[in-house]
Amino acid sequence: MQKISYNKPEWLRKKITLSALREVEEIIARGKLHTVCQEAMCPNIGECFSRKQATFLILGDQCTRRCTFCNVSKGMPLPPDPKEPENIAESVRLMGLRHVVITSPTRDDLPDGGAAHFAETVQAIKAYDSSIVVELLIPDLQEKEEALDTIAHCGAEIIGHNLETVPRLYTIRKGAKYERSLRVLKKLSVLNPHIATKSGIMLGLGEREEEVLKVMQDLLDTECRLLSIGQYLAPSSEHTEVLEFVNPERFDYFCEQGLEMGFDYIQSSPYTRSSYMAEEYLK
């Protein structure tokens, strides 16, 4: 497939209202926190912040892997902040969140990949209000059994781990392995059958229809029943290039196919991201 001009079609020209960002930005700054909304330059930031929703990025803002599609900074991370779990819980209170999404950069420098810090953050939120639904979006934790067991039993209702793309294009996921990511999802379901597992993929990287459908079946085979499908948008010219702006009707098609295949819920649209409209998945 040939490279296309990076002129966004009309359906990808979402406007950001800056005034809607300020209150949430102030809460986040007060807690000395990070959000993936800001770090990854999410196009939905105005919409989500205006609804006082954000995806918290714990364990710092430096990633130990160098994926070529992601805008999170790459470098040497600092040690985990022991005050971060309580600061997250306080921000959840100030924002009035009922569904909280927490993710992190990949921390291969930590023995458990940050699993214990994830668990402490969930526990801090649940200590404030146990009825709040907590969703985690985790890296692969190098498939370490103890780390995955910690995550599976930390109290979160949804555990997500993104496949991101089809196996043929895994060069964009530096340090990741498609089969390992599938095993991570499967092991989480085996370790705790009561949690819901979730994954996400991007379109527009040159994937073929049959490859996307195969990925969806592979996810179902791990007992993963929640899926997000969105358009890949390159954060800069230094990142992996967009090869296709996928028409919204195509997203509808994959949603329909996936539901017929057995998924419980799929969010599929050009602007869908892993945590976009996250509160809808369990409904």
Backbone torsions as a table, in degrees:
resi	resn	phi	psi	omega
1	MET	NA	134.5	-177.9
2	GLN	-80.8	150.7	175.6
3	LYS	-65.0	141.1	179.5
4	ILE	-109.5	163.1	175.9
5	SER	-65.9	140.4	-177.3
6	TYR	-87.1	52.6	172.1
7	ASN	-101.9	111.4	-174.1
8	LYS	-66.6	138.8	173.8
9	PRO	-70.8	169.7	-174.7
10	GLU	-57.3	-37.3	-175.3
11	TRP	-72.4	-4.7	178.8
12	LEU	-113.2	17.5	-178.4
13	ARG	-104.1	67.2	179.6
14	LYS	-81.9	134.7	-179.5
15	LYS	-94.4	144.2	177.9
16	ILE	-106.8	125.7	175.7
17	THR	-92.3	108.1	-172.6
18	LEU	-62.4	-33.5	-178.7
19	SER	-62.7	-26.8	-179.5
20	ALA	-72.7	-16.5	-175.5
21	LEU	-86.2	-23.9	-163.6
22	ARG	-64.4	-45.2	-175.9
23	GLU	-63.0	-45.4	179.7
24	VAL	-67.8	-39.2	178.2
25	GLU	-60.8	-37.0	178.9
26	GLU	-67.2	-40.8	178.4
27	ILE	-63.5	-43.6	-179.1
28	ILE	-65.2	-42.6	179.9
29	ALA	-66.1	-37.6	-179.4
30	ARG	-62.0	-36.7	179.6
31	GLY	-88.1	3.7	-177.8
32	LYS	52.9	47.4	-175.1
33	LEU	-108.8	170.8	174.5
34	HIS	-122.9	152.3	171.3
35	THR	-127.2	146.3	176.7
36	VAL	-69.5	-22.3	177.1
37	CYS	-57.2	-44.3	-178.9
38	GLN	-81.2	-45.4	-175.7
39	GLU	-65.2	-38.1	-177.1
40	ALA	-93.8	5.5	179.2
41	MET	54.1	49.2	-176.6
42	CYS	-65.7	132.5	-178.9
43	PRO	-70.2	-12.2	-179.7
44	ASN	-93.5	7.8	-171.2
45	ILE	-59.6	-40.5	179.9
46	GLY	-64.5	-45.2	179.8
47	GLU	-62.9	-46.1	-176.5
48	CYS	-71.9	-44.6	179.9
49	PHE	-64.4	-31.8	178.6
50	SER	-67.7	-24.3	175.5
51	ARG	-95.9	12.1	-178.3
52	LYS	55.5	49.2	175.7
53	GLN	-124.7	142.9	179.3
54	ALA	-156.6	153.8	175.2
55	THR	-104.8	113.2	-175.7
56	PHE	-74.8	137.2	177.7
57	LEU	-108.6	104.7	-178.7
58	ILE	-93.3	172.0	176.9
59	LEU	66.4	29.4	175.0
60	GLY	87.8	-177.2	-176.7
61	ASP	-119.0	19.1	179.3
62	GLN	-116.7	128.4	-177.7
63	CYS	-103.0	142.7	-179.3
64	THR	-87.7	-3.1	175.5
65	ARG	-113.8	161.8	-172.3
66	ARG	-120.6	55.7	177.1
67	CYS	-61.2	140.9	-172.9
68	THR	-92.9	5.3	177.4
69	PHE	-107.7	-12.5	-168.3
70	CYS	-103.8	144.3	-177.5
71	ASN	-95.9	-3.4	177.3
72	VAL	-64.3	137.2	-174.9
73	SER	-61.9	146.7	177.9
74	LYS	-108.3	131.8	179.9
75	GLY	171.6	-164.0	-179.8
76	MET	-89.4	111.5	-176.5
77	PRO	-73.1	159.1	173.1
78	LEU	-84.9	162.6	175.0
79	PRO	-60.4	153.1	178.3
80	PRO	-57.9	142.7	178.7
81	ASP	-83.9	114.3	-177.9
82	PRO	-63.4	-19.3	179.9
83	LYS	-87.5	-9.7	-173.7
84	GLU	-60.8	-45.0	179.6
85	PRO	-55.2	-44.1	179.3
86	GLU	-68.9	-36.5	178.0
87	ASN	-66.0	-36.8	175.8
88	ILE	-63.5	-46.9	-179.1
89	ALA	-60.0	-40.1	179.2
90	GLU	-66.7	-39.7	177.4
91	SER	-65.8	-37.7	175.5
92	VAL	-59.4	-42.0	178.6
93	ARG	-63.9	-46.7	-177.6
94	LEU	-64.8	-33.7	-178.8
95	MET	-86.9	-10.9	179.6
96	GLY	67.6	32.7	-176.7
97	LEU	-73.4	140.2	174.0
98	ARG	-111.0	-15.0	175.6
99	HIS	-134.4	116.0	-173.9
100	VAL	-112.7	130.9	176.3
101	VAL	-111.7	130.0	-177.6
102	ILE	-128.6	130.9	176.4
103	THR	-134.8	-176.9	179.4
104	SER	-156.0	160.1	166.9
105	PRO	-69.5	166.1	174.9
106	THR	-72.7	128.2	-178.5
107	ARG	-118.4	71.3	178.6
108	ASP	-66.5	-12.8	179.2
109	ASP	-76.4	-17.9	-178.8
110	LEU	-93.7	139.2	-177.9
111	PRO	-54.9	-36.6	-179.8
112	ASP	-106.1	10.6	-179.5
113	GLY	68.5	7.3	-178.5
114	GLY	98.4	8.9	-176.3
115	ALA	-58.9	-43.2	-178.7
116	ALA	-63.5	-36.6	179.7
117	HIS	-68.7	-39.2	173.3
118	PHE	-56.2	-49.5	-176.6
119	ALA	-62.1	-41.5	178.8
120	GLU	-63.8	-35.2	179.2
121	THR	-68.6	-43.1	176.8
122	VAL	-60.8	-45.0	-177.5
123	GLN	-64.8	-35.2	177.8
124	ALA	-65.9	-39.9	177.9
125	ILE	-67.2	-45.1	-179.0
126	LYS	-66.1	-30.6	177.4
127	ALA	-66.3	-33.4	176.2
128	TYR	-71.9	-47.0	180.0
129	ASP	-157.7	107.7	-175.3
130	SER	-69.2	-14.4	-178.8
131	SER	-83.9	-9.3	178.0
132	ILE	-68.9	131.4	177.4
133	VAL	-81.8	128.4	179.9
134	VAL	-114.6	130.6	178.2
135	GLU	-119.5	130.4	177.8
136	LEU	-108.9	140.3	171.3
137	LEU	-118.7	105.0	-168.9
138	ILE	-107.1	153.7	167.0
139	PRO	-72.8	-178.2	-174.5
140	ASP	-76.5	-8.6	178.9
141	LEU	53.2	24.4	-177.4
142	GLN	52.4	25.8	175.7
143	GLU	60.4	29.0	-179.8
144	LYS	-74.1	126.2	-172.6
145	GLU	-59.4	-46.9	-177.3
146	GLU	-64.5	-40.5	179.3
147	ALA	-64.8	-43.3	179.1
148	LEU	-65.6	-36.3	177.5
149	ASP	-64.7	-40.4	176.7
150	THR	-59.7	-45.4	179.8
151	ILE	-65.6	-44.3	-175.7
152	ALA	-63.0	-27.5	-176.2
153	HIS	-115.0	23.4	-176.3
154	CYS	-83.2	-11.4	179.9
155	GLY	106.8	-5.6	176.7
156	ALA	-72.5	144.7	-179.5
157	GLU	-83.7	-31.1	-179.2
158	ILE	-126.6	131.9	173.9
159	ILE	-119.0	119.7	-179.8
160	GLY	-109.9	146.2	171.3
161	HIS	-147.7	119.2	-171.7
162	ASN	-85.0	135.2	170.1
163	LEU	-79.5	-27.6	175.5
164	GLU	74.6	-48.3	-176.7
165	THR	-156.4	-176.5	-178.2
166	VAL	-80.0	156.2	-175.6
167	PRO	-54.1	-38.2	-177.0
168	ARG	-60.4	-25.5	-174.9
169	LEU	-105.0	20.1	-173.7
170	TYR	-71.2	0.2	174.7
171	THR	-64.3	-19.2	178.3
172	ILE	-76.5	-17.8	-179.2
173	ARG	-103.8	82.0	-176.0
174	LYS	-63.8	126.1	178.0
175	GLY	86.4	-5.4	-179.6
176	ALA	-100.3	157.5	177.1
177	LYS	-133.5	130.8	-176.6
178	TYR	-56.7	-50.8	-177.4
179	GLU	-64.0	-35.3	178.1
180	ARG	-65.3	-41.4	178.6
181	SER	-62.7	-38.7	175.8
182	LEU	-63.4	-41.7	179.8
183	ARG	-64.7	-36.8	177.8
184	VAL	-58.8	-48.1	179.3
185	LEU	-62.1	-42.6	179.6
186	LYS	-63.8	-44.5	-178.4
187	LYS	-64.3	-37.2	177.7
188	LEU	-60.7	-42.3	179.3
189	SER	-66.8	-37.1	179.2
190	VAL	-70.7	-42.5	-178.8
191	LEU	-64.7	-35.6	179.7
192	ASN	-147.1	92.6	-178.3
193	PRO	-64.0	-11.3	-176.6
194	HIS	-85.1	-13.6	178.0
195	ILE	-87.6	158.0	172.8
196	ALA	-98.6	135.7	176.0
197	THR	-105.5	151.4	-170.8
198	LYS	-142.9	149.4	175.8
199	SER	-143.5	171.8	-179.5
200	GLY	-146.6	148.7	176.3
201	ILE	-135.3	158.8	178.2
202	MET	-113.1	147.4	173.3
203	LEU	-112.9	157.5	178.2
204	GLY	107.3	8.3	-178.1
205	LEU	-102.3	1.9	-177.9
206	GLY	104.9	12.1	178.6
207	GLU	-70.0	151.3	177.8
208	ARG	-101.5	156.3	-177.2
209	GLU	-54.8	-47.0	-177.7
210	GLU	-64.3	-29.5	177.6
211	GLU	-70.1	-40.7	178.6
212	VAL	-63.7	-45.2	179.8
213	LEU	-63.9	-34.9	177.5
214	LYS	-66.7	-41.4	176.5
215	VAL	-59.8	-43.1	179.9
216	MET	-61.9	-41.7	178.0
217	GLN	-66.9	-39.5	177.5
218	ASP	-59.5	-39.7	178.3
219	LEU	-65.0	-45.0	178.3
220	LEU	-59.6	-34.9	179.8
221	ASP	-67.2	-18.6	176.4
222	THR	-92.3	0.8	-175.4
223	GLU	79.5	11.3	175.2
224	CYS	-76.3	125.8	-174.9
225	ARG	-122.6	3.9	179.4
226	LEU	-122.0	134.0	-172.7
227	LEU	-145.1	138.3	170.8
228	SER	-115.0	139.3	178.7
229	ILE	-132.0	121.6	-177.7
230	GLY	-137.7	170.2	178.2
231	GLN	-81.8	129.5	173.0
232	TYR	-73.6	131.9	174.5
233	LEU	-127.0	120.7	-178.1
234	ALA	-67.4	126.2	179.2
235	PRO	-64.5	-27.6	179.8
236	SER	-160.0	176.1	178.7
237	SER	-70.4	-13.1	179.5
238	GLU	-84.5	-9.9	-178.1
239	HIS	-96.3	169.9	176.1
240	THR	-51.4	136.3	-175.3
241	GLU	-78.1	148.4	171.2
242	VAL	-76.0	128.9	177.4
243	LEU	-100.2	-18.3	-177.8
244	GLU	-157.6	136.0	167.9
245	PHE	-94.1	108.0	-171.2
246	VAL	-79.3	130.4	-178.9
247	ASN	-62.8	141.7	179.6
248	PRO	-53.1	-33.9	179.3
249	GLU	-62.3	-29.6	178.8
250	ARG	-69.3	-37.4	175.7
251	PHE	-63.7	-40.5	177.2
252	ASP	-61.4	-39.6	-179.9
253	TYR	-61.2	-47.8	-178.8
254	PHE	-66.6	-33.4	175.5
255	CYS	-62.5	-48.5	179.8
256	GLU	-61.4	-43.5	179.3
257	GLN	-62.7	-43.2	-178.3
258	GLY	-64.8	-40.9	178.3
259	LEU	-65.5	-38.3	176.0
260	GLU	-65.5	-32.7	-180.0
261	MET	-72.5	-26.1	177.9
262	GLY	134.6	2.4	176.4
263	PHE	-67.7	146.9	177.4
264	ASP	-80.1	-35.6	-179.0
265	TYR	-156.1	137.9	176.5
266	ILE	-134.7	129.0	169.9
267	GLN	-102.9	115.1	-173.2
268	SER	-139.3	112.0	178.7
269	SER	-167.4	164.5	179.5
270	PRO	-54.9	-35.8	-175.8
271	TYR	-94.9	1.9	179.0
272	THR	-64.2	135.1	172.0
273	ARG	-129.7	170.4	-172.7
274	SER	-51.2	-41.7	-175.4
275	SER	-106.2	6.3	-179.9
276	TYR	-67.6	127.1	-178.3
277	MET	54.3	38.5	-173.7
278	ALA	-61.2	-28.6	-177.8
279	GLU	-68.7	-11.6	-178.0
280	GLU	-82.7	-19.8	-169.0
281	TYR	-65.8	-37.6	-177.5
282	LEU	-87.7	-5.8	-180.0
283	LYS	-73.5	NA	NA
